[in-house]
Amino acid sequence: MIIAPSLLAADYGNFAKDTIRAGKSGAEWLHLDIMDGHFVPNISFGPHVVKTLRPLTKMFFDVHLMCSKPKVLLEPFAKAGADMITIHVELGDAVTPLIWEIKKLGKKVGLCINPPTDVGLVKPYLDKIDHLLVMTVNPGFGGQGFIYETLPKIQQANVWRCERSLRYTIGVDGGVNLKTVAECARAGADVFVSGSALFAAHSLKQAVTKMRKIVQDNDPGLADLKF
């Protein structure tokens, strides 16, 4: 399994400190939400912040572009230190060229799907991506409640992965805490993006350890997942 603290839930005045804290927690990825105020009704941060944080940790940087025109951002984030760049299936005809642009930059490719979107839209891209991210809240703001109706999407993505012997990971993002993470693991997720439940904990390391144990208890096979 992979646990990915989401920087969106960190202290904006202490990004550097919280990045170092995440790096010492035992989590594998740092999830970085990039919002443009158009694709979602909020604005977060840009490539310069990522570039500043990159030397502070060896964690895998999972950059999630919630942006209406991600093409202009791919190279800046790649140069800033992203290890994977995730785009949204809701971008329609732009998805295929964006996937190839990310591959040309030498980065892993993630594809994200929002709660209201038909899961069938991701199917044509599954053999071209490294990671499928299922939003379990409506994107744009942290601290929202988990949408349980998204669980069948995780299950379907896992069925397709098994049927086609594909190797993409399945991530969940939004409202993932010590309760909902168990249900996500049982549905077939293996990457768990969690913001408030981790960064609000007194000990981020203990919170990561506890979340990992809950996932392992619900799907022991995830313990050996490699990316």
Beta strands, then each sheet from edge to edge (+ up, - down):
strand 1: 2-5
strand 2: 29-35
strand 3: 60-66
strand 4: 84-88
strand 5: 108-113
strand 6: 131-135
strand 7: 169-173
strand 8: 191-194
sheet 1: 1+ 8+ 7+ 6+ 5+ 4+ 3+ 2+
end
